[in-house]
Amino acid sequence: METFLGFWENLSKPIIGLSPMDGVTDFACRYITARYGKPHVMFTEFVTVEGLLHAPERILKDFEYNEIERPIVAQIYGSNPDDFYKATQIVCGLGFDGIDINMGCPAKTVVSRNAGAKLITTPELALEIIRATRSAVQDWTSSQASRKPTPYSVKTRIGFDSVVIEKWVEVLLEEKPAAISIHGRTLKQMYKGSADWEAITRAAQIIKKTKTLVLGNGDVENLSQAKLLIEQTGVDGVLIGRSAIGNPWVFLDSCPAPNRDQRIQMALEHARYYTDKRGDRFIRNLGKHLASYLKHFPDAALLRTKALQAKNFEELKSTLLTI
Ligand SMILES: Cc1cc2nc3c(=O)[nH]c(=O)nc-3n(C[C@H](O)[C@H](O)[C@H](O)COP(=O)(O)O)c2cc1C
């Protein structure tokens, strides 16, 4: 079995990507990031494999994307290999460039169902899940001559309650994923402390002996920091998460800090795109994004409060343009 890299092979290096974030990297966030930040790769929010099979209309909304987002990777999670098989075929059919398996989420609701970071403690199940994903891609591809295979990757943490990343990546490499993204914290740490880039370096040394790519992740705040970490640790690239919220500029080389007017215009374009597709009544879902776009201003608290009171796009626009 050869490692199949698919689109990953054509990315220029170092790879700088938008990390998957549930409740954040939805269709509108990715559209704005693709249009103004142009990271090399972006991930959807994670979507449960069971959900894809049993509540497809709702879940498929999470998988809505625009062509400008390519290469776009769909992230899925769960614990049942059969569900992964079926869900992977749906993802292939939707035309995603890649499939990523979440093996890092620390949320209780996910871990209690043996998914996310819990899979670090059940390596046999983790491998079965990757195998099911690979077979689904193979079967989907071979059933029609025009179909192209979709590469699969894994996003994980450095351990469950202690750092086991070296042993853990050896396990994952048995199934030759195209890429392994590593958030430098254990599940137990959640988001506390700082990301352990030394552990990521040790993992990178192992992964670099294979064709699989390795992406580091955790606490990267800007592009110069990303480049320094890539040089120091030997990873092929990094994923930026929290620092990209309300900040598509984070992916731009030598971009001067955006001014107040540029931030407001970006917040409005984001909100316009979102409400055009979902309707005004869901404008409240933009809270996290609006707060981030506006957080740099001296009157941020007031702005945020007023923006979050808007009931529709027009109200938001007049609020932001008159303050
Ligand atoms: C609000 C939020 C939601 C997240 N959702 C996901 C997710 O759906 N899938 C995933 O693999 N990681 C998820 N993560 C983890 C991030 O992708 C990333 O690994 C983590 O935030 C560390 O990177 P950062 O310091 O650049 O934010 C989430 C993180 C945050 C803050």
The ligand as an SDF file (V2000), in Angstrom:
LIG
                    3D

 31 33  0  0  0  0  0  0  0  0999 V2000
  -13.9270   26.9150   19.1740 C   0  0  0  0  0  0  0  0  0  0  0  0
  -13.0200   25.8010   18.7300 C   0  0  0  0  0  0  0  0  0  0  0  0
  -13.5400   24.7380   18.0290 C   0  0  0  0  0  0  0  0  0  0  0  0
  -12.7070   23.6880   17.6090 C   0  0  0  0  0  0  0  0  0  0  0  0
  -13.2390   22.6720   16.8540 N   0  0  0  0  0  0  0  0  0  0  0  0
  -12.4100   21.7400   16.3150 C   0  0  0  0  0  0  0  0  0  0  0  0
  -12.9010   20.7870   15.3820 C   0  0  0  0  0  0  0  0  0  0  0  0
  -14.0870   20.7720   15.0030 O   0  0  0  0  0  0  0  0  0  0  0  0
  -12.0170   19.8730   14.9100 N   0  0  0  0  0  0  0  0  0  0  0  0
  -10.6830   19.8530   15.2930 C   0  0  0  0  0  0  0  0  0  0  0  0
   -9.9210   19.0140   14.8230 O   0  0  0  0  0  0  0  0  0  0  0  0
  -10.2060   20.7550   16.1470 N   0  0  0  0  0  0  0  0  0  0  0  0
  -11.0190   21.7020   16.6450 C   0  0  0  0  0  0  0  0  0  0  0  0
  -10.5060   22.6690   17.4590 N   0  0  0  0  0  0  0  0  0  0  0  0
   -9.0430   22.6980   17.7340 C   0  0  0  0  0  0  0  0  0  0  0  0
   -8.3160   23.6170   16.7450 C   0  0  0  0  0  0  0  0  0  0  0  0
   -8.4040   23.1390   15.4210 O   0  0  0  0  0  0  0  0  0  0  0  0
   -6.8200   23.7230   17.1160 C   0  0  0  0  0  0  0  0  0  0  0  0
   -6.2930   22.4300   17.1140 O   0  0  0  0  0  0  0  0  0  0  0  0
   -6.6070   24.3450   18.4910 C   0  0  0  0  0  0  0  0  0  0  0  0
   -7.4400   25.4740   18.6930 O   0  0  0  0  0  0  0  0  0  0  0  0
   -5.1450   24.7800   18.6750 C   0  0  0  0  0  0  0  0  0  0  0  0
   -4.7640   25.6810   17.6600 O   0  0  0  0  0  0  0  0  0  0  0  0
   -4.7350   27.2810   17.9150 P   0  0  0  0  0  0  0  0  0  0  0  0
   -3.9200   27.5200   19.1430 O   0  0  0  0  0  0  0  0  0  0  0  0
   -4.1230   27.8440   16.6690 O   0  0  0  0  0  0  0  0  0  0  0  0
   -6.1410   27.7130   18.1280 O   0  0  0  0  0  0  0  0  0  0  0  0
  -11.3230   23.7110   17.9140 C   0  0  0  0  0  0  0  0  0  0  0  0
  -10.8120   24.7820   18.6440 C   0  0  0  0  0  0  0  0  0  0  0  0
  -11.6330   25.8230   19.0440 C   0  0  0  0  0  0  0  0  0  0  0  0
  -11.0250   26.9850   19.7960 C   0  0  0  0  0  0  0  0  0  0  0  0
  1  2  1  0
  2  3  1  0
  2 30  2  0
  3  4  2  0
  4  5  1  0
  4 28  1  0
  5  6  2  0
  6  7  1  0
  6 13  1  0
  7  8  2  0
  7  9  1  0
  9 10  1  0
 10 11  2  0
 10 12  1  0
 12 13  2  0
 13 14  1  0
 14 15  1  0
 14 28  1  0
 15 16  1  0
 16 17  1  0
 16 18  1  0
 18 19  1  0
 18 20  1  0
 20 21  1  0
 20 22  1  0
 22 23  1  0
 23 24  1  0
 24 25  2  0
 24 26  1  0
 24 27  1  0
 28 29  2  0
 29 30  1  0
 30 31  1  0
M  END
$$$$
